[in-house]
Amino acid sequence: MAKAAELRDMSDEQINLTWKEASENLFRLRMQAQTEKLDAPTELKKHRRLIARCQTVLNERARGAKEQPSSKKS
């Protein structure tokens, strides 16, 4: 799983791809949990946290892009 520092080193496209893969894996694990017992139930938590990390890094970048032009005017 990618740490926040590793995600910050990635491009936006790579983060979006990681986010998409994690959400697809989470969906599969949820379906598997409903039909049978999971081998590693902690995988659900790991994928949820990875998705949250991806969203956090992307939001930080979006806020940073919005704030930079306004700080130059000062």
HUHUKA-V354929 format. One record per residue. N is the residue number from 1. RES is the residue in three letters. PHI is phi in radians with two decimals (NA if undefined). D_FIRST is the distance of its C-alpha to the first C-alpha in Angstrom with 1 decimal. Layout:
n=N res=RES phi=PHI d_first=D_FIRST
n=N res=RES phi=PHI d_first=D_FIRST
//
This chain:
n=1 res=MET phi=NA d_first=0.0
n=2 res=ALA phi=-1.46 d_first=3.8
n=3 res=LYS phi=-1.46 d_first=6.5
n=4 res=ALA phi=-1.08 d_first=9.8
n=5 res=ALA phi=-1.12 d_first=11.6
n=6 res=GLU phi=-1.16 d_first=9.5
n=7 res=LEU phi=-1.16 d_first=10.0
n=8 res=ARG phi=-1.15 d_first=13.6
n=9 res=ASP phi=-1.39 d_first=14.2
n=10 res=MET phi=-1.46 d_first=13.6
n=11 res=SER phi=-1.38 d_first=16.5
n=12 res=ASP phi=-1.04 d_first=17.1
n=13 res=GLU phi=-1.14 d_first=17.1
n=14 res=GLN phi=-1.18 d_first=13.7
n=15 res=ILE phi=-1.14 d_first=12.3
n=16 res=ASN phi=-1.08 d_first=14.5
n=17 res=LEU phi=-1.16 d_first=13.4
n=18 res=THR phi=-1.08 d_first=9.7
n=19 res=TRP phi=-1.07 d_first=11.3
n=20 res=LYS phi=-1.11 d_first=13.7
n=21 res=GLU phi=-1.09 d_first=11.5
n=22 res=ALA phi=-1.14 d_first=9.5
n=23 res=SER phi=-1.22 d_first=13.1
n=24 res=GLU phi=-1.16 d_first=14.6
n=25 res=ASN phi=-1.12 d_first=12.4
n=26 res=LEU phi=-1.10 d_first=13.2
n=27 res=PHE phi=-1.05 d_first=16.8
n=28 res=ARG phi=-1.07 d_first=17.0
n=29 res=LEU phi=-1.14 d_first=15.8
n=30 res=ARG phi=-1.13 d_first=18.3
n=31 res=MET phi=-1.13 d_first=21.0
n=32 res=GLN phi=-1.12 d_first=20.3
n=33 res=ALA phi=-1.14 d_first=20.5
n=34 res=GLN phi=-1.33 d_first=23.9
n=35 res=THR phi=-1.71 d_first=25.3
n=36 res=GLU phi=-2.68 d_first=24.2
n=37 res=LYS phi=-1.36 d_first=22.4
n=38 res=LEU phi=-1.36 d_first=18.7
n=39 res=ASP phi=-1.24 d_first=17.7
n=40 res=ALA phi=-2.32 d_first=14.7
n=41 res=PRO phi=-1.10 d_first=15.4
n=42 res=THR phi=-1.23 d_first=12.5
n=43 res=GLU phi=-1.09 d_first=10.2
n=44 res=LEU phi=-1.02 d_first=12.2
n=45 res=LYS phi=-1.12 d_first=11.4
n=46 res=LYS phi=-1.11 d_first=7.6
n=47 res=HIS phi=-1.23 d_first=8.2
n=48 res=ARG phi=-1.07 d_first=11.0
n=49 res=ARG phi=-1.21 d_first=9.4
n=50 res=LEU phi=-1.13 d_first=7.0
n=51 res=ILE phi=-1.08 d_first=10.4
n=52 res=ALA phi=-1.11 d_first=12.3
n=53 res=ARG phi=-1.11 d_first=10.5
n=54 res=CYS phi=-1.07 d_first=11.3
n=55 res=GLN phi=-1.09 d_first=14.7
n=56 res=THR phi=-1.11 d_first=15.3
n=57 res=VAL phi=-1.12 d_first=14.8
n=58 res=LEU phi=-1.15 d_first=17.0
n=59 res=ASN phi=-1.18 d_first=19.5
n=60 res=GLU phi=-1.07 d_first=19.8
n=61 res=ARG phi=-1.15 d_first=20.6
n=62 res=ALA phi=-1.14 d_first=23.1
n=63 res=ARG phi=-1.17 d_first=24.8
n=64 res=GLY phi=-1.10 d_first=25.0
n=65 res=ALA phi=-1.20 d_first=26.7
n=66 res=LYS phi=-1.32 d_first=29.1
n=67 res=GLU phi=-1.41 d_first=30.0
n=68 res=GLN phi=-1.06 d_first=30.7
n=69 res=PRO phi=-1.08 d_first=33.8
n=70 res=SER phi=-1.23 d_first=35.4
n=71 res=SER phi=-1.29 d_first=34.9
n=72 res=LYS phi=-1.29 d_first=36.8
n=73 res=LYS phi=-1.25 d_first=39.8
n=74 res=SER phi=-1.17 d_first=40.4
//
